[in-house]
Amino acid sequence: MEKSLNELTKDLDKLQFLLPVGYLYLILLGIVKETLLFLPLGINILQYSSISDILLSPLAEAFANPINFFMFFGLAVFAWYTPFLLKKYGHKKWVLKMFGIRKSAEELAAKGDDYFRMLAVENFAKGCLMIFIGYGFAVGVMERQTIKQGDGKLTHTITFNSGQVDTVRVVETNSVYFFYVPKGGKSLSAAPVGAIQQIQKLP
């Protein structure tokens, strides 16, 4: 019983260390993703973001749409079951190849639980890296091309505090700025949230 309690305490200590480190890693990935998205559009997004936008970027990205949510959820589930998969199927070559393990099945079987957990963490980190970096770069390049060609679909009507009304296509928003392309525009515009009186989604 004492041994089990000690092991549980060690696991909790590791979890307390990994959670803040992991979230910091996701925050950095969120910053890189937003930078890659806006860089092709000629905007340094860090100059237009608040601290809260940066700190909440991982959650905002995960819940941005159902596709993102299920991608992150699936990645987390896969990482959770990684130790189990390696213990049960580690003798199979396709499993070793899938996880990029260069050890033999005998060497892998001799490893402890800590080794399997670290592989799970590494796989989760690599998966998040591919999602954030790939998504940010791809969307940024496609958005630049859409703006350049002027064929993006108009999505909202904005009423500014001055009384000016514009029909626009929303590109991105955060707590401080509203990024959009006006009707017929060939460049991205940014308006402070405080300067907007009303936003109405087009049918």
Sequence and secondary structure as in RCSB ss.txt:
>XXXX:A:sequence
MEKSLNELTKDLDKLQFLLPVGYLYLILLGIVKETLLFLPLGINILQYSSISDILLSPLAEAFANPINFFMFFGL
AVFAWYTPFLLKKYGHKKWVLKMFGIRKSAEELAAKGDDYFRMLAVENFAKGCLMIFIGYGFAVGVMERQTIKQG
DGKLTHTITFNSGQVDTVRVVETNSVYFFYVPKGGKSLSAAPVGAIQQIQKLP
>XXXX:A:secstr
 HHHHHHHHHHHHHHHHHHHHHHHHHHHHHHHHHHHHHGGGT  GGGG  HHHHHTHHHHHHTSSHHHHHHHHHH
HHHHHHHHHHHHHHTTSHHHHHHTT  S HHHHHTS HHHHHHHHHHHHHHHHHHHHHHHHHHHHHHHHHHHHHT
     EEEEETTS EEEEEEEEE SSEEEEEETT SS EEEEGGGEEEEEE  
